[in-house]
Amino acid sequence: MTITKLDLAGLKCPLPALKTRKALKSLAAGDRLEVLCTDPLSVIDIPNLIRETGDKVEITERSDSRIVFLIEKANGPIGGTDRASSMRD
């Protein structure tokens, strides 16, 4: 298990969610992504993204100036299929 840090301070909606989605794609199951945001809308956008991807938000830290999410990468998206095996069938 590895922890990758993603500093998205200063970015506004929708960039934090888009960059978080991109970073999650490169992680293996069980890896964690620590995301630092300053955009207040990220408290809505990031959890919605995680519901879509099927990953899990482990810890959410919130202060006046920043929001930190610790996301655990799941095995894959809910309802996803293995594209390689479906292409062989």
PyMOL Python script that loads the backbone (N, CA, C, O; Angstrom):
from pymol import cmd

cmd.read_pdbstr("""\
ATOM      1  N   MET A   1       0.840  -1.180   0.000  1.00  0.00           N
ATOM      2  CA  MET A   1       0.000   0.000   0.000  1.00  0.00           C
ATOM      3  C   MET A   1       0.883   1.240   0.000  1.00  0.00           C
ATOM      4  O   MET A   1       1.815   1.346   0.796  1.00  0.00           O
ATOM      5  N   THR A   2       0.589   2.163  -0.884  1.00  0.00           N
ATOM      6  CA  THR A   2       1.317   3.425  -0.934  1.00  0.00           C
ATOM      7  C   THR A   2       0.341   4.577  -0.732  1.00  0.00           C
ATOM      8  O   THR A   2      -0.859   4.449  -0.978  1.00  0.00           O
ATOM      9  N   ILE A   3       0.879   5.700  -0.281  1.00  0.00           N
ATOM     10  CA  ILE A   3       0.079   6.922  -0.151  1.00  0.00           C
ATOM     11  C   ILE A   3       0.663   7.947  -1.109  1.00  0.00           C
ATOM     12  O   ILE A   3       1.846   8.280  -1.034  1.00  0.00           O
ATOM     13  N   THR A   4      -0.178   8.442  -2.010  1.00  0.00           N
ATOM     14  CA  THR A   4       0.204   9.473  -2.963  1.00  0.00           C
ATOM     15  C   THR A   4      -0.442  10.772  -2.530  1.00  0.00           C
ATOM     16  O   THR A   4      -1.623  10.791  -2.185  1.00  0.00           O
ATOM     17  N   LYS A   5       0.317  11.862  -2.541  1.00  0.00           N
ATOM     18  CA  LYS A   5      -0.221  13.165  -2.142  1.00  0.00           C
ATOM     19  C   LYS A   5      -0.491  13.996  -3.381  1.00  0.00           C
ATOM     20  O   LYS A   5       0.313  14.048  -4.311  1.00  0.00           O
ATOM     21  N   LEU A   6      -1.656  14.647  -3.365  1.00  0.00           N
ATOM     22  CA  LEU A   6      -2.077  15.477  -4.485  1.00  0.00           C
ATOM     23  C   LEU A   6      -2.461  16.843  -3.936  1.00  0.00           C
ATOM     24  O   LEU A   6      -3.469  16.972  -3.241  1.00  0.00           O
ATOM     25  N   ASP A   7      -1.665  17.865  -4.242  1.00  0.00           N
ATOM     26  CA  ASP A   7      -1.911  19.222  -3.752  1.00  0.00           C
ATOM     27  C   ASP A   7      -2.673  19.997  -4.818  1.00  0.00           C
ATOM     28  O   ASP A   7      -2.121  20.348  -5.860  1.00  0.00           O
ATOM     29  N   LEU A   8      -3.952  20.259  -4.544  1.00  0.00           N
ATOM     30  CA  LEU A   8      -4.802  20.972  -5.496  1.00  0.00           C
ATOM     31  C   LEU A   8      -5.190  22.350  -4.960  1.00  0.00           C
ATOM     32  O   LEU A   8      -6.204  22.919  -5.367  1.00  0.00           O
ATOM     33  N   ALA A   9      -4.384  22.876  -4.055  1.00  0.00           N
ATOM     34  CA  ALA A   9      -4.641  24.191  -3.468  1.00  0.00           C
ATOM     35  C   ALA A   9      -4.704  25.248  -4.566  1.00  0.00           C
ATOM     36  O   ALA A   9      -3.860  25.284  -5.461  1.00  0.00           O
ATOM     37  N   GLY A  10      -5.705  26.097  -4.483  1.00  0.00           N
ATOM     38  CA  GLY A  10      -5.852  27.182  -5.443  1.00  0.00           C
ATOM     39  C   GLY A  10      -6.694  26.845  -6.661  1.00  0.00           C
ATOM     40  O   GLY A  10      -7.112  27.748  -7.386  1.00  0.00           O
ATOM     41  N   LEU A  11      -6.952  25.562  -6.902  1.00  0.00           N
ATOM     42  CA  LEU A  11      -7.768  25.184  -8.061  1.00  0.00           C
ATOM     43  C   LEU A  11      -9.251  25.269  -7.724  1.00  0.00           C
ATOM     44  O   LEU A  11      -9.666  24.939  -6.613  1.00  0.00           O
ATOM     45  N   LYS A  12     -10.032  25.708  -8.676  1.00  0.00           N
ATOM     46  CA  LYS A  12     -11.485  25.855  -8.496  1.00  0.00           C
ATOM     47  C   LYS A  12     -12.228  24.779  -9.269  1.00  0.00           C
ATOM     48  O   LYS A  12     -11.702  24.189 -10.213  1.00  0.00           O
ATOM     49  N   CYS A  13     -13.459  24.540  -8.850  1.00  0.00           N
ATOM     50  CA  CYS A  13     -14.360  23.571  -9.454  1.00  0.00           C
ATOM     51  C   CYS A  13     -14.406  23.788 -10.970  1.00  0.00           C
ATOM     52  O   CYS A  13     -14.538  24.930 -11.410  1.00  0.00           O
ATOM     53  N   PRO A  14     -14.303  22.756 -11.760  1.00  0.00           N
ATOM     54  CA  PRO A  14     -14.329  21.325 -11.469  1.00  0.00           C
ATOM     55  C   PRO A  14     -12.950  20.678 -11.405  1.00  0.00           C
ATOM     56  O   PRO A  14     -12.849  19.454 -11.318  1.00  0.00           O
ATOM     57  N   LEU A  15     -11.875  21.486 -11.446  1.00  0.00           N
ATOM     58  CA  LEU A  15     -10.526  20.920 -11.539  1.00  0.00           C
ATOM     59  C   LEU A  15     -10.146  19.968 -10.402  1.00  0.00           C
ATOM     60  O   LEU A  15      -9.541  18.934 -10.683  1.00  0.00           O
ATOM     61  N   PRO A  16     -10.468  20.258  -9.126  1.00  0.00           N
ATOM     62  CA  PRO A  16     -10.097  19.290  -8.087  1.00  0.00           C
ATOM     63  C   PRO A  16     -10.684  17.894  -8.322  1.00  0.00           C
ATOM     64  O   PRO A  16      -9.983  16.895  -8.157  1.00  0.00           O
ATOM     65  N   ALA A  17     -11.941  17.817  -8.698  1.00  0.00           N
ATOM     66  CA  ALA A  17     -12.564  16.512  -8.953  1.00  0.00           C
ATOM     67  C   ALA A  17     -11.943  15.840 -10.180  1.00  0.00           C
ATOM     68  O   ALA A  17     -11.692  14.635 -10.159  1.00  0.00           O
ATOM     69  N   LEU A  18     -11.698  16.589 -11.228  1.00  0.00           N
ATOM     70  CA  LEU A  18     -11.128  16.016 -12.450  1.00  0.00           C
ATOM     71  C   LEU A  18      -9.708  15.495 -12.212  1.00  0.00           C
ATOM     72  O   LEU A  18      -9.359  14.410 -12.676  1.00  0.00           O
ATOM     73  N   LYS A  19      -8.900  16.257 -11.499  1.00  0.00           N
ATOM     74  CA  LYS A  19      -7.525  15.826 -11.229  1.00  0.00           C
ATOM     75  C   LYS A  19      -7.493  14.660 -10.245  1.00  0.00           C
ATOM     76  O   LYS A  19      -6.612  13.804 -10.327  1.00  0.00           O
ATOM     77  N   THR A  20      -8.445  14.620  -9.317  1.00  0.00           N
ATOM     78  CA  THR A  20      -8.541  13.490  -8.385  1.00  0.00           C
ATOM     79  C   THR A  20      -8.907  12.225  -9.152  1.00  0.00           C
ATOM     80  O   THR A  20      -8.318  11.168  -8.922  1.00  0.00           O
ATOM     81  N   ARG A  21      -9.878  12.325 -10.064  1.00  0.00           N
ATOM     82  CA  ARG A  21     -10.272  11.168 -10.876  1.00  0.00           C
ATOM     83  C   ARG A  21      -9.077  10.627 -11.669  1.00  0.00           C
ATOM     84  O   ARG A  21      -8.855   9.417 -11.725  1.00  0.00           O
ATOM     85  N   LYS A  22      -8.321  11.528 -12.273  1.00  0.00           N
ATOM     86  CA  LYS A  22      -7.159  11.126 -13.072  1.00  0.00           C
ATOM     87  C   LYS A  22      -6.107  10.439 -12.196  1.00  0.00           C
ATOM     88  O   LYS A  22      -5.534   9.423 -12.591  1.00  0.00           O
ATOM     89  N   ALA A  23      -5.858  10.989 -11.016  1.00  0.00           N
ATOM     90  CA  ALA A  23      -4.852  10.411 -10.112  1.00  0.00           C
ATOM     91  C   ALA A  23      -5.289   9.033  -9.622  1.00  0.00           C
ATOM     92  O   ALA A  23      -4.448   8.146  -9.473  1.00  0.00           O
ATOM     93  N   LEU A  24      -6.578   8.833  -9.369  1.00  0.00           N
ATOM     94  CA  LEU A  24      -7.079   7.542  -8.892  1.00  0.00           C
ATOM     95  C   LEU A  24      -6.884   6.446  -9.934  1.00  0.00           C
ATOM     96  O   LEU A  24      -6.674   5.286  -9.578  1.00  0.00           O
ATOM     97  N   LYS A  25      -6.949   6.794 -11.200  1.00  0.00           N
ATOM     98  CA  LYS A  25      -6.811   5.794 -12.268  1.00  0.00           C
ATOM     99  C   LYS A  25      -5.446   5.114 -12.257  1.00  0.00           C
ATOM    100  O   LYS A  25      -5.319   3.961 -12.669  1.00  0.00           O
ATOM    101  N   SER A  26      -4.430   5.827 -11.787  1.00  0.00           N
ATOM    102  CA  SER A  26      -3.079   5.264 -11.814  1.00  0.00           C
ATOM    103  C   SER A  26      -2.733   4.462 -10.557  1.00  0.00           C
ATOM    104  O   SER A  26      -1.643   3.895 -10.477  1.00  0.00           O
ATOM    105  N   LEU A  27      -3.631   4.404  -9.582  1.00  0.00           N
ATOM    106  CA  LEU A  27      -3.357   3.700  -8.329  1.00  0.00           C
ATOM    107  C   LEU A  27      -3.809   2.247  -8.389  1.00  0.00           C
ATOM    108  O   LEU A  27      -4.732   1.897  -9.124  1.00  0.00           O
ATOM    109  N   ALA A  28      -3.146   1.415  -7.606  1.00  0.00           N
ATOM    110  CA  ALA A  28      -3.535   0.010  -7.461  1.00  0.00           C
ATOM    111  C   ALA A  28      -4.528  -0.110  -6.309  1.00  0.00           C
ATOM    112  O   ALA A  28      -4.580   0.750  -5.431  1.00  0.00           O
ATOM    113  N   ALA A  29      -5.310  -1.180  -6.322  1.00  0.00           N
ATOM    114  CA  ALA A  29      -6.276  -1.427  -5.250  1.00  0.00           C
ATOM    115  C   ALA A  29      -5.557  -1.436  -3.910  1.00  0.00           C
ATOM    116  O   ALA A  29      -4.505  -2.059  -3.766  1.00  0.00           O
ATOM    117  N   GLY A  30      -6.130  -0.742  -2.926  1.00  0.00           N
ATOM    118  CA  GLY A  30      -5.539  -0.664  -1.602  1.00  0.00           C
ATOM    119  C   GLY A  30      -4.643   0.546  -1.401  1.00  0.00           C
ATOM    120  O   GLY A  30      -4.356   0.922  -0.265  1.00  0.00           O
ATOM    121  N   ASP A  31      -4.194   1.166  -2.500  1.00  0.00           N
ATOM    122  CA  ASP A  31      -3.386   2.377  -2.386  1.00  0.00           C
ATOM    123  C   ASP A  31      -4.264   3.528  -1.913  1.00  0.00           C
ATOM    124  O   ASP A  31      -5.487   3.491  -2.048  1.00  0.00           O
ATOM    125  N   ARG A  32      -3.628   4.536  -1.363  1.00  0.00           N
ATOM    126  CA  ARG A  32      -4.375   5.692  -0.865  1.00  0.00           C
ATOM    127  C   ARG A  32      -3.905   6.966  -1.545  1.00  0.00           C
ATOM    128  O   ARG A  32      -2.743   7.109  -1.925  1.00  0.00           O
ATOM    129  N   LEU A  33      -4.851   7.884  -1.683  1.00  0.00           N
ATOM    130  CA  LEU A  33      -4.588   9.179  -2.293  1.00  0.00           C
ATOM    131  C   LEU A  33      -4.993  10.247  -1.288  1.00  0.00           C
ATOM    132  O   LEU A  33      -6.150  10.315  -0.873  1.00  0.00           O
ATOM    133  N   GLU A  34      -4.029  11.082  -0.898  1.00  0.00           N
ATOM    134  CA  GLU A  34      -4.315  12.203  -0.003  1.00  0.00           C
ATOM    135  C   GLU A  34      -4.472  13.444  -0.861  1.00  0.00           C
ATOM    136  O   GLU A  34      -3.542  13.844  -1.561  1.00  0.00           O
ATOM    137  N   VAL A  35      -5.646  14.050  -0.809  1.00  0.00           N
ATOM    138  CA  VAL A  35      -5.967  15.189  -1.666  1.00  0.00           C
ATOM    139  C   VAL A  35      -6.159  16.428  -0.808  1.00  0.00           C
ATOM    140  O   VAL A  35      -7.004  16.443   0.088  1.00  0.00           O
ATOM    141  N   LEU A  36      -5.380  17.462  -1.076  1.00  0.00           N
ATOM    142  CA  LEU A  36      -5.502  18.744  -0.392  1.00  0.00           C
ATOM    143  C   LEU A  36      -6.178  19.731  -1.328  1.00  0.00           C
ATOM    144  O   LEU A  36      -5.700  19.977  -2.435  1.00  0.00           O
ATOM    145  N   CYS A  37      -7.304  20.301  -0.875  1.00  0.00           N
ATOM    146  CA  CYS A  37      -8.061  21.266  -1.678  1.00  0.00           C
ATOM    147  C   CYS A  37      -8.301  22.532  -0.866  1.00  0.00           C
ATOM    148  O   CYS A  37      -8.309  22.506   0.364  1.00  0.00           O
ATOM    149  N   THR A  38      -8.495  23.637  -1.573  1.00  0.00           N
ATOM    150  CA  THR A  38      -8.902  24.883  -0.925  1.00  0.00           C
ATOM    151  C   THR A  38     -10.268  25.348  -1.421  1.00  0.00           C
ATOM    152  O   THR A  38     -10.854  26.257  -0.833  1.00  0.00           O
ATOM    153  N   ASP A  39     -10.777  24.755  -2.472  1.00  0.00           N
ATOM    154  CA  ASP A  39     -12.081  25.116  -3.021  1.00  0.00           C
ATOM    155  C   ASP A  39     -13.185  24.559  -2.120  1.00  0.00           C
ATOM    156  O   ASP A  39     -13.257  23.344  -1.936  1.00  0.00           O
ATOM    157  N   PRO A  40     -14.047  25.406  -1.554  1.00  0.00           N
ATOM    158  CA  PRO A  40     -15.108  24.922  -0.667  1.00  0.00           C
ATOM    159  C   PRO A  40     -16.061  23.927  -1.342  1.00  0.00           C
ATOM    160  O   PRO A  40     -16.654  23.089  -0.663  1.00  0.00           O
ATOM    161  N   LEU A  41     -16.211  24.009  -2.652  1.00  0.00           N
ATOM    162  CA  LEU A  41     -17.107  23.089  -3.356  1.00  0.00           C
ATOM    163  C   LEU A  41     -16.564  21.664  -3.421  1.00  0.00           C
ATOM    164  O   LEU A  41     -17.302  20.733  -3.743  1.00  0.00           O
ATOM    165  N   SER A  42     -15.280  21.491  -3.116  1.00  0.00           N
ATOM    166  CA  SER A  42     -14.706  20.144  -3.156  1.00  0.00           C
ATOM    167  C   SER A  42     -15.333  19.226  -2.105  1.00  0.00           C
ATOM    168  O   SER A  42     -15.292  18.006  -2.262  1.00  0.00           O
ATOM    169  N   VAL A  43     -15.913  19.786  -1.034  1.00  0.00           N
ATOM    170  CA  VAL A  43     -16.579  18.935  -0.034  1.00  0.00           C
ATOM    171  C   VAL A  43     -17.825  18.279  -0.610  1.00  0.00           C
ATOM    172  O   VAL A  43     -18.329  17.306  -0.050  1.00  0.00           O
ATOM    173  N   ILE A  44     -18.321  18.799  -1.714  1.00  0.00           N
ATOM    174  CA  ILE A  44     -19.448  18.192  -2.427  1.00  0.00           C
ATOM    175  C   ILE A  44     -18.926  17.344  -3.590  1.00  0.00           C
ATOM    176  O   ILE A  44     -19.339  16.198  -3.770  1.00  0.00           O
ATOM    177  N   ASP A  45     -18.020  17.918  -4.368  1.00  0.00           N
ATOM    178  CA  ASP A  45     -17.546  17.276  -5.604  1.00  0.00           C
ATOM    179  C   ASP A  45     -16.741  16.003  -5.372  1.00  0.00           C
ATOM    180  O   ASP A  45     -16.970  15.003  -6.053  1.00  0.00           O
ATOM    181  N   ILE A  46     -15.813  16.017  -4.436  1.00  0.00           N
ATOM    182  CA  ILE A  46     -14.949  14.848  -4.217  1.00  0.00           C
ATOM    183  C   ILE A  46     -15.757  13.656  -3.692  1.00  0.00           C
ATOM    184  O   ILE A  46     -15.610  12.559  -4.232  1.00  0.00           O
ATOM    185  N   PRO A  47     -16.607  13.817  -2.658  1.00  0.00           N
ATOM    186  CA  PRO A  47     -17.419  12.668  -2.232  1.00  0.00           C
ATOM    187  C   PRO A  47     -18.341  12.137  -3.338  1.00  0.00           C
ATOM    188  O   PRO A  47     -18.548  10.927  -3.429  1.00  0.00           O
ATOM    189  N   ASN A  48     -18.892  13.010  -4.171  1.00  0.00           N
ATOM    190  CA  ASN A  48     -19.717  12.548  -5.294  1.00  0.00           C
ATOM    191  C   ASN A  48     -18.890  11.736  -6.276  1.00  0.00           C
ATOM    192  O   ASN A  48     -19.352  10.712  -6.779  1.00  0.00           O
ATOM    193  N   LEU A  49     -17.672  12.182  -6.553  1.00  0.00           N
ATOM    194  CA  LEU A  49     -16.764  11.436  -7.427  1.00  0.00           C
ATOM    195  C   LEU A  49     -16.488  10.057  -6.844  1.00  0.00           C
ATOM    196  O   LEU A  49     -16.519   9.061  -7.567  1.00  0.00           O
ATOM    197  N   ILE A  50     -16.222   9.991  -5.554  1.00  0.00           N
ATOM    198  CA  ILE A  50     -15.883   8.721  -4.906  1.00  0.00           C
ATOM    199  C   ILE A  50     -17.071   7.762  -4.951  1.00  0.00           C
ATOM    200  O   ILE A  50     -16.883   6.555  -5.104  1.00  0.00           O
ATOM    201  N   ARG A  51     -18.274   8.276  -4.821  1.00  0.00           N
ATOM    202  CA  ARG A  51     -19.465   7.412  -4.968  1.00  0.00           C
ATOM    203  C   ARG A  51     -19.525   6.819  -6.372  1.00  0.00           C
ATOM    204  O   ARG A  51     -19.900   5.659  -6.537  1.00  0.00           O
ATOM    205  N   GLU A  52     -19.161   7.600  -7.376  1.00  0.00           N
ATOM    206  CA  GLU A  52     -19.174   7.122  -8.767  1.00  0.00           C
ATOM    207  C   GLU A  52     -18.095   6.070  -9.016  1.00  0.00           C
ATOM    208  O   GLU A  52     -18.339   5.085  -9.713  1.00  0.00           O
ATOM    209  N   THR A  53     -16.906   6.273  -8.454  1.00  0.00           N
ATOM    210  CA  THR A  53     -15.792   5.378  -8.735  1.00  0.00           C
ATOM    211  C   THR A  53     -15.823   4.112  -7.891  1.00  0.00           C
ATOM    212  O   THR A  53     -15.181   3.121  -8.239  1.00  0.00           O
ATOM    213  N   GLY A  54     -16.565   4.132  -6.784  1.00  0.00           N
ATOM    214  CA  GLY A  54     -16.617   2.972  -5.909  1.00  0.00           C
ATOM    215  C   GLY A  54     -15.467   2.912  -4.923  1.00  0.00           C
ATOM    216  O   GLY A  54     -15.307   1.916  -4.218  1.00  0.00           O
ATOM    217  N   ASP A  55     -14.665   3.966  -4.864  1.00  0.00           N
ATOM    218  CA  ASP A  55     -13.570   4.024  -3.905  1.00  0.00           C
ATOM    219  C   ASP A  55     -14.129   4.467  -2.553  1.00  0.00           C
ATOM    220  O   ASP A  55     -15.343   4.609  -2.402  1.00  0.00           O
ATOM    221  N   LYS A  56     -13.252   4.685  -1.568  1.00  0.00           N
ATOM    222  CA  LYS A  56     -13.713   4.992  -0.220  1.00  0.00           C
ATOM    223  C   LYS A  56     -12.951   6.177   0.350  1.00  0.00           C
ATOM    224  O   LYS A  56     -11.722   6.221   0.293  1.00  0.00           O
ATOM    225  N   VAL A  57     -13.686   7.140   0.902  1.00  0.00           N
ATOM    226  CA  VAL A  57     -13.059   8.251   1.597  1.00  0.00           C
ATOM    227  C   VAL A  57     -12.797   7.795   3.020  1.00  0.00           C
ATOM    228  O   VAL A  57     -13.731   7.526   3.774  1.00  0.00           O
ATOM    229  N   GLU A  58     -11.515   7.708   3.389  1.00  0.00           N
ATOM    230  CA  GLU A  58     -11.127   7.235   4.716  1.00  0.00           C
ATOM    231  C   GLU A  58     -11.217   8.336   5.758  1.00  0.00           C
ATOM    232  O   GLU A  58     -11.800   8.135   6.824  1.00  0.00           O
ATOM    233  N   ILE A  59     -10.649   9.495   5.463  1.00  0.00           N
ATOM    234  CA  ILE A  59     -10.603  10.598   6.425  1.00  0.00           C
ATOM    235  C   ILE A  59     -10.867  11.898   5.669  1.00  0.00           C
ATOM    236  O   ILE A  59     -10.342  12.119   4.578  1.00  0.00           O
ATOM    237  N   THR A  60     -11.679  12.736   6.262  1.00  0.00           N
ATOM    238  CA  THR A  60     -11.877  14.069   5.712  1.00  0.00           C
ATOM    239  C   THR A  60     -11.530  15.067   6.806  1.00  0.00           C
ATOM    240  O   THR A  60     -12.115  15.037   7.889  1.00  0.00           O
ATOM    241  N   GLU A  61     -10.586  15.944   6.528  1.00  0.00           N
ATOM    242  CA  GLU A  61     -10.177  16.984   7.474  1.00  0.00           C
ATOM    243  C   GLU A  61     -10.599  18.318   6.887  1.00  0.00           C
ATOM    244  O   GLU A  61     -10.378  18.578   5.704  1.00  0.00           O
ATOM    245  N   ARG A  62     -11.207  19.167   7.713  1.00  0.00           N
ATOM    246  CA  ARG A  62     -11.669  20.445   7.195  1.00  0.00           C
ATOM    247  C   ARG A  62     -11.297  21.563   8.167  1.00  0.00           C
ATOM    248  O   ARG A  62     -11.556  21.468   9.367  1.00  0.00           O
ATOM    249  N   SER A  63     -10.691  22.615   7.639  1.00  0.00           N
ATOM    250  CA  SER A  63     -10.394  23.810   8.424  1.00  0.00           C
ATOM    251  C   SER A  63     -10.859  25.022   7.627  1.00  0.00           C
ATOM    252  O   SER A  63     -11.447  24.875   6.556  1.00  0.00           O
ATOM    253  N   ASP A  64     -10.598  26.210   8.142  1.00  0.00           N
ATOM    254  CA  ASP A  64     -11.019  27.423   7.444  1.00  0.00           C
ATOM    255  C   ASP A  64     -10.348  27.587   6.085  1.00  0.00           C
ATOM    256  O   ASP A  64     -10.927  28.163   5.164  1.00  0.00           O
ATOM    257  N   SER A  65      -9.125  27.079   5.967  1.00  0.00           N
ATOM    258  CA  SER A  65      -8.372  27.338   4.743  1.00  0.00           C
ATOM    259  C   SER A  65      -8.152  26.126   3.846  1.00  0.00           C
ATOM    260  O   SER A  65      -7.712  26.282   2.707  1.00  0.00           O
ATOM    261  N   ARG A  66      -8.453  24.906   4.340  1.00  0.00           N
ATOM    262  CA  ARG A  66      -8.172  23.741   3.500  1.00  0.00           C
ATOM    263  C   ARG A  66      -9.065  22.558   3.852  1.00  0.00           C
ATOM    264  O   ARG A  66      -9.635  22.477   4.940  1.00  0.00           O
ATOM    265  N   ILE A  67      -9.164  21.658   2.906  1.00  0.00           N
ATOM    266  CA  ILE A  67      -9.903  20.405   3.065  1.00  0.00           C
ATOM    267  C   ILE A  67      -8.966  19.297   2.622  1.00  0.00           C
ATOM    268  O   ILE A  67      -8.351  19.391   1.559  1.00  0.00           O
ATOM    269  N   VAL A  68      -8.850  18.244   3.429  1.00  0.00           N
ATOM    270  CA  VAL A  68      -7.974  17.122   3.093  1.00  0.00           C
ATOM    271  C   VAL A  68      -8.811  15.847   3.071  1.00  0.00           C
ATOM    272  O   VAL A  68      -9.522  15.539   4.028  1.00  0.00           O
ATOM    273  N   PHE A  69      -8.714  15.117   1.970  1.00  0.00           N
ATOM    274  CA  PHE A  69      -9.398  13.835   1.811  1.00  0.00           C
ATOM    275  C   PHE A  69      -8.347  12.740   1.746  1.00  0.00           C
ATOM    276  O   PHE A  69      -7.318  12.908   1.093  1.00  0.00           O
ATOM    277  N   LEU A  70      -8.594  11.627   2.411  1.00  0.00           N
ATOM    278  CA  LEU A  70      -7.758  10.443   2.264  1.00  0.00           C
ATOM    279  C   LEU A  70      -8.647   9.388   1.626  1.00  0.00           C
ATOM    280  O   LEU A  70      -9.600   8.906   2.239  1.00  0.00           O
ATOM    281  N   ILE A  71      -8.325   9.039   0.395  1.00  0.00           N
ATOM    282  CA  ILE A  71      -9.168   8.145  -0.404  1.00  0.00           C
ATOM    283  C   ILE A  71      -8.456   6.820  -0.591  1.00  0.00           C
ATOM    284  O   ILE A  71      -7.280   6.781  -0.956  1.00  0.00           O
ATOM    285  N   GLU A  72      -9.173   5.737  -0.340  1.00  0.00           N
ATOM    286  CA  GLU A  72      -8.616   4.404  -0.569  1.00  0.00           C
ATOM    287  C   GLU A  72      -9.146   3.867  -1.886  1.00  0.00           C
ATOM    288  O   GLU A  72     -10.354   3.824  -2.115  1.00  0.00           O
ATOM    289  N   LYS A  73      -8.223   3.459  -2.748  1.00  0.00           N
ATOM    290  CA  LYS A  73      -8.584   2.903  -4.053  1.00  0.00           C
ATOM    291  C   LYS A  73      -9.197   1.523  -3.875  1.00  0.00           C
ATOM    292  O   LYS A  73      -8.611   0.649  -3.238  1.00  0.00           O
ATOM    293  N   ALA A  74     -10.377   1.338  -4.441  1.00  0.00           N
ATOM    294  CA  ALA A  74     -11.051   0.043  -4.391  1.00  0.00           C
ATOM    295  C   ALA A  74     -10.551  -0.826  -5.543  1.00  0.00           C
ATOM    296  O   ALA A  74      -9.667  -0.421  -6.298  1.00  0.00           O
ATOM    297  N   ASN A  75     -11.121  -2.020  -5.670  1.00  0.00           N
ATOM    298  CA  ASN A  75     -10.731  -2.946  -6.735  1.00  0.00           C
ATOM    299  C   ASN A  75     -11.073  -2.412  -8.109  1.00  0.00           C
ATOM    300  O   ASN A  75     -10.380  -2.720  -9.079  1.00  0.00           O
ATOM    301  N   GLY A  76     -12.107  -1.634  -8.213  1.00  0.00           N
ATOM    302  CA  GLY A  76     -12.518  -1.091  -9.500  1.00  0.00           C
ATOM    303  C   GLY A  76     -13.860  -0.422  -9.352  1.00  0.00           C
ATOM    304  O   GLY A  76     -14.458  -0.488  -8.279  1.00  0.00           O
ATOM    305  N   PRO A  77     -14.357   0.224 -10.395  1.00  0.00           N
ATOM    306  CA  PRO A  77     -15.638   0.904 -10.308  1.00  0.00           C
ATOM    307  C   PRO A  77     -16.779  -0.081 -10.109  1.00  0.00           C
ATOM    308  O   PRO A  77     -16.731  -1.214 -10.587  1.00  0.00           O
ATOM    309  N   ILE A  78     -17.790   0.362  -9.406  1.00  0.00           N
ATOM    310  CA  ILE A  78     -18.974  -0.473  -9.199  1.00  0.00           C
ATOM    311  C   ILE A  78     -19.629  -0.720 -10.549  1.00  0.00           C
ATOM    312  O   ILE A  78     -19.863   0.214 -11.315  1.00  0.00           O
ATOM    313  N   GLY A  79     -19.920  -1.973 -10.832  1.00  0.00           N
ATOM    314  CA  GLY A  79     -20.557  -2.310 -12.096  1.00  0.00           C
ATOM    315  C   GLY A  79     -19.601  -2.309 -13.269  1.00  0.00           C
ATOM    316  O   GLY A  79     -20.036  -2.431 -14.414  1.00  0.00           O
ATOM    317  N   GLY A  80     -18.300  -2.173 -13.011  1.00  0.00           N
ATOM    318  CA  GLY A  80     -17.316  -2.147 -14.092  1.00  0.00           C
ATOM    319  C   GLY A  80     -17.076  -3.541 -14.645  1.00  0.00           C
ATOM    320  O   GLY A  80     -17.361  -4.542 -13.987  1.00  0.00           O
ATOM    321  N   THR A  81     -16.555  -3.594 -15.850  1.00  0.00           N
ATOM    322  CA  THR A  81     -16.222  -4.884 -16.450  1.00  0.00           C
ATOM    323  C   THR A  81     -14.759  -4.899 -16.806  1.00  0.00           C
ATOM    324  O   THR A  81     -14.142  -3.847 -16.976  1.00  0.00           O
ATOM    325  N   ASP A  82     -14.211  -6.066 -16.918  1.00  0.00           N
ATOM    326  CA  ASP A  82     -12.837  -6.218 -17.347  1.00  0.00           C
ATOM    327  C   ASP A  82     -12.818  -6.146 -18.863  1.00  0.00           C
ATOM    328  O   ASP A  82     -13.218  -7.086 -19.550  1.00  0.00           O
ATOM    329  N   ARG A  83     -12.358  -5.042 -19.362  1.00  0.00           N
ATOM    330  CA  ARG A  83     -12.408  -4.770 -20.806  1.00  0.00           C
ATOM    331  C   ARG A  83     -11.610  -5.781 -21.605  1.00  0.00           C
ATOM    332  O   ARG A  83     -12.044  -6.196 -22.679  1.00  0.00           O
ATOM    333  N   ALA A  84     -10.458  -6.183 -21.107  1.00  0.00           N
ATOM    334  CA  ALA A  84      -9.591  -7.113 -21.844  1.00  0.00           C
ATOM    335  C   ALA A  84     -10.286  -8.472 -22.002  1.00  0.00           C
ATOM    336  O   ALA A  84     -10.253  -9.059 -23.083  1.00  0.00           O
ATOM    337  N   SER A  85     -10.916  -8.975 -20.931  1.00  0.00           N
ATOM    338  CA  SER A  85     -11.555 -10.278 -21.049  1.00  0.00           C
ATOM    339  C   SER A  85     -12.798 -10.210 -21.917  1.00  0.00           C
ATOM    340  O   SER A  85     -13.120 -11.176 -22.609  1.00  0.00           O
ATOM    341  N   SER A  86     -13.503  -9.083 -21.894  1.00  0.00           N
ATOM    342  CA  SER A  86     -14.710  -8.984 -22.730  1.00  0.00           C
ATOM    343  C   SER A  86     -14.327  -8.889 -24.211  1.00  0.00           C
ATOM    344  O   SER A  86     -15.120  -9.257 -25.078  1.00  0.00           O
ATOM    345  N   MET A  87     -13.121  -8.400 -24.505  1.00  0.00           N
ATOM    346  CA  MET A  87     -12.691  -8.300 -25.893  1.00  0.00           C
ATOM    347  C   MET A  87     -12.290  -9.671 -26.440  1.00  0.00           C
ATOM    348  O   MET A  87     -12.361  -9.904 -27.647  1.00  0.00           O
ATOM    349  N   ARG A  88     -11.862 -10.591 -25.539  1.00  0.00           N
ATOM    350  CA  ARG A  88     -11.458 -11.925 -25.977  1.00  0.00           C
ATOM    351  C   ARG A  88     -12.672 -12.819 -26.237  1.00  0.00           C
ATOM    352  O   ARG A  88     -12.582 -13.768 -27.016  1.00  0.00           O
ATOM    353  N   ASP A  89     -13.797 -12.529 -25.599  1.00  0.00           N
ATOM    354  CA  ASP A  89     -14.982 -13.386 -25.730  1.00  0.00           C
ATOM    355  C   ASP A  89     -15.657 -13.286 -27.075  1.00  0.00           C
ATOM    356  O   ASP A  89     -16.663 -13.955 -27.312  1.00  0.00           O
TER     357      ASP A  89
END
""", "prot")
cmd.dss("prot")
cmd.show_as("cartoon", "prot")
cmd.util.cbc("prot")
cmd.orient("prot")
